[in-house]
Amino acid sequence: MRTADTDFSCPFLILQNITMMERNVSHMKVLLINGSPHEKGCTYTALHEMEKVFRENGVETELVSVGTNPIRGCIACGGCRKKGACVFSDLVNEIAPKFEACDGLVVGSPVYYASANATLVALLDRLFYSTQFEKTMKVGASVVCARRGGCSATFDQLNKFFTITNMPIASSQYWNSIHGRAPGDADRDEEGKQTMRTLARNMTFLMRSIALGKEKYGLPQLEPRWVPTSSDPQA
Ligand SMILES: Cc1cc2nc3c(=O)[nH]c(=O)nc-3n(C[C@H](O)[C@H](O)[C@H](O)COP(=O)(O)O)c2cc1C
């Protein structure tokens, strides 16, 4: 990997470095998680609109549907700290290596009572908590789908997984929402689909820019974890 102090004095090395950089930048991967129980419902319509743009731009995609899988919540046992994976072997541990390998993660949720759906939240709690690989500068984006209300609250909720994990967020021309109740409805939301296409383009640009930045400057220095907070008795 090229670092900031690479020797640029030789033209061959410059060419080699540029080729390496282009290879890293052109091989972007995005993982999309559909939290809806409906595999081909309205949330899927939004994610699929993004997928088409990613593919047009040469970005590899993989879409994982949570579907009707019974995903249990985190039981705060701490077993993942020893095991390096969640103690429950289900979709969470299947998604973990895909998350590690991707440059960007899109999380899509139907809105349930102005929140993300519970199955998806259970999955994300355990996925983010149990995995210890480096997530810094993987780009995150959340997409929400409602019949009518609660989109921006759900959008904020999902973005919090990224902003506690050193993951920059890709944005669009509007908050990333699409409207629909039953499968097919969201396909008629032209503004929603436009928002998804812009989001995918912006995310592609951001992932590529970050890949170039990583080549040139490396990842930002991380602070040590688990230092005392002001409420700890020893602080
Ligand atoms: C339990 C439940 C709660 C819901 N709560 C809301 C809500 O707060 N606001 C809203 O506009 N739609 C609500 N809906 C409708 C869904 O958001 C809508 O049908 C969904 O976007 C469909 O997405 P999907 O086809 O990907 O599952 C709710 C649906 C269910 C089943």
The ligand as an SDF file (V2000), in Angstrom:
LIG
                    3D

 31 33  0  0  0  0  0  0  0  0999 V2000
  -45.9940   -2.4410   12.2900 C   0  0  0  0  0  0  0  0  0  0  0  0
  -46.0660   -1.3840   11.2200 C   0  0  0  0  0  0  0  0  0  0  0  0
  -45.9000   -0.0640   11.5780 C   0  0  0  0  0  0  0  0  0  0  0  0
  -45.9500    0.9300   10.5970 C   0  0  0  0  0  0  0  0  0  0  0  0
  -45.7390    2.2360   10.9640 N   0  0  0  0  0  0  0  0  0  0  0  0
  -45.7510    3.2000   10.0130 C   0  0  0  0  0  0  0  0  0  0  0  0
  -45.4710    4.5510   10.3480 C   0  0  0  0  0  0  0  0  0  0  0  0
  -45.1600    4.9090   11.4840 O   0  0  0  0  0  0  0  0  0  0  0  0
  -45.5550    5.4750    9.3650 N   0  0  0  0  0  0  0  0  0  0  0  0
  -45.8920    5.1450    8.0690 C   0  0  0  0  0  0  0  0  0  0  0  0
  -45.9770    6.0320    7.2360 O   0  0  0  0  0  0  0  0  0  0  0  0
  -46.0930    3.8570    7.7100 N   0  0  0  0  0  0  0  0  0  0  0  0
  -46.0280    2.8900    8.6380 C   0  0  0  0  0  0  0  0  0  0  0  0
  -46.2060    1.5750    8.2680 N   0  0  0  0  0  0  0  0  0  0  0  0
  -46.3000    1.2550    6.8270 C   0  0  0  0  0  0  0  0  0  0  0  0
  -44.9320    0.8330    6.2770 C   0  0  0  0  0  0  0  0  0  0  0  0
  -43.9400    1.7680    6.5760 O   0  0  0  0  0  0  0  0  0  0  0  0
  -44.9680    0.6200    4.7800 C   0  0  0  0  0  0  0  0  0  0  0  0
  -45.9500   -0.3130    4.4790 O   0  0  0  0  0  0  0  0  0  0  0  0
  -43.5890    0.1680    4.3510 C   0  0  0  0  0  0  0  0  0  0  0  0
  -42.8870    1.2760    3.9610 O   0  0  0  0  0  0  0  0  0  0  0  0
  -43.5730   -0.8550    3.2880 C   0  0  0  0  0  0  0  0  0  0  0  0
  -42.2030   -1.1790    3.0190 O   0  0  0  0  0  0  0  0  0  0  0  0
  -41.8170   -2.6470    2.5660 P   0  0  0  0  0  0  0  0  0  0  0  0
  -42.7190   -2.9680    1.3890 O   0  0  0  0  0  0  0  0  0  0  0  0
  -40.4070   -2.5870    2.1530 O   0  0  0  0  0  0  0  0  0  0  0  0
  -42.0360   -3.5620    3.7200 O   0  0  0  0  0  0  0  0  0  0  0  0
  -46.1730    0.5800    9.2230 C   0  0  0  0  0  0  0  0  0  0  0  0
  -46.3200   -0.7680    8.8890 C   0  0  0  0  0  0  0  0  0  0  0  0
  -46.2670   -1.7410    9.8700 C   0  0  0  0  0  0  0  0  0  0  0  0
  -46.4160   -3.1860    9.4570 C   0  0  0  0  0  0  0  0  0  0  0  0
  1  2  1  0
  2  3  1  0
  2 30  2  0
  3  4  2  0
  4  5  1  0
  4 28  1  0
  5  6  2  0
  6  7  1  0
  6 13  1  0
  7  8  2  0
  7  9  1  0
  9 10  1  0
 10 11  2  0
 10 12  1  0
 12 13  2  0
 13 14  1  0
 14 15  1  0
 14 28  1  0
 15 16  1  0
 16 17  1  0
 16 18  1  0
 18 19  1  0
 18 20  1  0
 20 21  1  0
 20 22  1  0
 22 23  1  0
 23 24  1  0
 24 25  2  0
 24 26  1  0
 24 27  1  0
 28 29  2  0
 29 30  1  0
 30 31  1  0
M  END
$$$$
